[in-house]
Amino acid sequence: MGRYLLFFGCVLLGVFPCKSQDVIVLHKENKLTGRVLWEKSKGDSLFYRSAVSSGDSLLLFVPRRRVEYVLS
């Protein structure tokens, strides 16, 4: 029975895709983590979605002039 549960758990992990987070590195500041929304990021604003402890996600932005680089 235990092997069936383990097999079922492994199948579920393979079926559900995991969403990765991007790391936004700012000039002379801390790193920000979240999912960068490239399609909404127009002009000087780089939009990203960040998760909070309650399970919700916030839509935030940072000026592009403060961003050094983004790690996917």
ABEGO torsion letter per residue (X at the ends): XAAAAAAAAAAAAAABBBBBBBBBBBBGBBBBBEBBBAAABBEABBBBBBBBAAGBBBBBBBBAAABABBBX
